[in-house]
Amino acid sequence: MNTLLGRRTRVLAATTAMAGLMLVSACTSTDDGAGGSKTAAGGVELAKGGQLTTCTHLPYPPFQSEIDGKYQGFDVSLIDLVAKDLGVKQSILDTPFENFKTGAFLNSGQCDLAAAGMTITEERKKNVDFSDPYFDATQAVLVDKKSGVNSLADVKSKDVKLGAQAQTTGEEYVQKQGFDPVSFESSDAVLNGLRSGQVKAVVIDYPVVQGWLKTKANADAFKVVDNLNTGEQYGFTVKKGNTKLLAAVNKAIADAKADGTYKKLYEKWIGPYDESAASPSASPSAS
């Protein structure tokens, strides 16, 4: 969504942060008055006592969205594993995706980490530290079945209006290909643009499209005509220099892959398990 995957950088307007989820007491002694200690297992310092605060940008299914009043998704489930190792609970803060590129919410101490289906790029690495890659991602071209479009090339040759999520790697990719896409501020807005006919084709992370097509109405109306391998991989981010938390995140990812938890979560949120997604290379290419 996304870097990688997703590739995603989303948008703009500073929204009022939505505080999420639960607080529990940590098992160390220095109480900051916010329900627990700011020092978690392994000496990891937290922004708020007793909780691991995660910045994300909602909605971005299947990685993070609000379902039945709870924040859920692939990213949410993986970071829950990190929180469990630290002896705390995860708390979700909904923030503009733009801040993930700059690391603003990490630097200000509002969040401990960011999890947003975010593609790892060299440019973003200047402002934040990325975890090991946890997901390989591609960009899908989804079109209205009535559009007569059967490829990304058709979008250009037939002068079909194309949409993309603003400030994502998907948008950047098609811009580099000479397109001037309509920019939408969220993945939901991208889908609504396609449904309403504002655009006839969209480019967005393939796992997002997979989620959309699970709904019969979407599957009846739209089809994937291209899958663009842009070499993207997703990573979680922490404030630059936060080595202890970064190590905890990487350990949780590695443990989940080793004990089968990653596979179970992948099948629950993404779809049929792709072995390559569990073993991304350590040095992803930037798109």
N, C-alpha and C positions, 0 to 999 in steps of 0.2 A: 504497500500500500504502500516499495515499496519501500532505501535503499531500500537497500538497500533499501526491502521490499519495502516499498513502498514505498522506499520509493516515496514515500509519502512525506510530505512536508505539509501540512495543510494550512489552515489559514487563520487569518487576519484577525479581525476585531478581537480586542481583549475581552474575553468572556468572563463572566463571574465564575470562579472556580467552584466546582461541585465537590464538596467533601464527601468522601465515601466511607463506607464500611467501618469495621469494628476495631476497637482498641482492646488490647489485653496487656496485662502487666508483664513486663520482662523480668528476668530473674536476677538482675543485678541490683545494686543497692542505691544508686543515686537517683532519687525520684525528682523529676522536674516539675511535678504538679500536673502533668498532662496525662496521667494514667499509667505511667511506667517510666523506666529508665531510658535515657537517650543512648546508652551504650548496650548494644545487643551482643549476642554470642559472637565470639571471635574478635571482640574489640571493635566491631563495626559501629561507627557513630551515626545516629539517626537524626533526621530533621525534627522529628517529634517523638516524644517518649512513648515507648510501647507499640509503635507501629512503623511499618515500612511504607512510606508515602510514594505512590507511583503517579507520575504525570502521564496522561494519555489524551487522545483526542477522539471523542465519541461522535457518531458511531463509526466503527470500521470493522464490521463483521467479516470473517469469522475470528478476527484477532481480539477485538474488544467491542462490546456493545452492552446496552442495558436490556436485560431479558427478565420479565416477571419481577421487575423492581430490583434486580441484582445486576452488578457488573460481572459479565462473563465473557469467555472467549479463550482462544489459544494462548495469547500473550498473558492474559490474566491468570490462567491456570499455571503457566510456567513461573510467573513471579510469585504465585502462592507458594511454590516449592522453595523459593529463596526465603520468603518470609518464615516458613516453617523451620528451615535450618537456623534462622536467626532467633527463633523463639518468640516471634511476634506475629501479628496479623497484617495483611496488606490493606492499605487505604488508597482509594482511587481519587485523583484530582483531574477533572476534565479541563483541559487548557487548549489554547490555539496551537496548532501544529507548528506554526512559524517559530515558536519559542524553542522547539526541540532542536532546530538547527543551530541556534545561538547558545543554547544551554542556559537561557535566562532564568528559568524556574529552578534549575539545579544550583546555579550560582547564588541565587537569592535565598536558598535554604528552604524554599517552599516544598520541594520534592527531593527524594533521595535518588530516584532514577526515573528514566522515561522508557515506556514500553508502548509502541504505537505502530507496529509493523513497519519500522523505519529502515530504509536502505542505508547500508554503510557506504559512505563516499569519502574521498580524501578531503573534500571541502568541509564536510561536517566534522571530520576528525580534528580540525583545527580548534574547535570549540568544546568538544566533549570527548570522553573516552568510551569507545564501544566495547561491548562484550564480544566473546567469540561469536561467529555467525551461528544462528540457530535455525535459519530457514532459507532455502533457495527459492527465488521468486522469478516469475516471468510476467510480462504484460499481455493482457488479452484484448483483442478487438471484438467488441460485442456490438451487433447491429440489429436494427429492426428487420425482421424477416421480409417485410414488404419493400425494403429499400433498394433491392437489386444489387446490394454490395456483397462481394464475396472475398474481399481482401482489403488490406490497408491501402494498397495501390488503387483499388477501385474507389476508395473514399476520395482520393485526390483526383483521379481522372473523371469521375462523375460529379465532382464538386459537391459532395455531400457534407453537410455540417457535422463536424466532429466535436465531441466534448471530452473533457478530462478534469480530474481533480486538481485544483489550483496548487501550485508550488510542489507538486510531486514529481518523482523521477519519470512517471508516465507522461506527464505534461511536457517535461523537458525533452524527453525522447522524441515526441512527435513534432515539437517545435524545431528540433535539429533536422528533422526530415522535411522541413519547409511548410508545416501546417500552422494554422493560426486557430487553435482550438478554443471553444467556449470554455471558460474556466468556472468550475463549480466549487463551492467552499467545503463540501463534504461528499463522502461516497453516496449517502442518501440523496443528495441533491443531484449527483451525476445520474443515478437511476431515475429519478423523477424527471430530469431533462429528457431522457430517452423515452420514458412513458408518455410524456406530454407532447412529444414531437418537436421539442425545441432543438434537439439534435437527432440525427438518424444513426449515429455510430459513436461509440465511446472507447477510450483506451484507459484501462485501469488494471490493477493487480489481478492476476488470474484467480487466486484463491477467493477474492471478493466476488468475482463473477460466478465461481462455483457455488458460492452461497446463494446468490440471487437465483440461479437456475434450479435450485431445489424447490422453488415455488412454481407450481404448475402454470400460473398465469404468465410468469416471466419466461418459462421454458417454451410456452406456446407462442409468445410474441417475439422473442429474441433468439439469436444464435451467435456462437463464437465462430469467426471467420479467419482469425489469425492468432497465433500465440507467439509473441515476440520474446526471444531469449536475449535479454539485455545484460545478462551476467550479474544480476542483482542478488544480494543477500541481505537478510534482516539482522539487526543487532539491537540489543538494549543499550542504553547509555547511562553514564554516571558523570558527575562533575569531574573535570580533569584533575588527576592526582588522587582520586578516591580509590586507592589500590585495594583496600580491604573489602569494600563492598563489591568492587569489580571481581575480585577473586571469589567471593561468595556466589555471585551470579554465574560465573563460569563453572564453578563446581556443581551448582544445581543443574545446569544444562547438561554437563558431562554425566552426572549421576542418573539423570532422567533417561538419557540415551542408553546408558549401560544396563539399567534395570527394567527397561520396557515401558516405563511411564511415558516417555516421549511418544512412542508409537501409539499408545492408547489415546493420548491427548490429540495426536495428529488425526487419528481415525475419527474421533469424536467431533472435532471442530473443522478439519480441512476436508477429509475424504479418504479414499483408498491410500494406504501408506506408500510413499515413494522413498525407497531406501536412500537415494541420493540426498534427500532433504535432511536426513539425520547426520550426514557426514560432509557438510560443506567445507570447502577448502579454507585454510586459515587466512589466506590473503585474497579477499574478494576484489574483483575489478570494479571500478566505479563507472557508473554510466552517466 
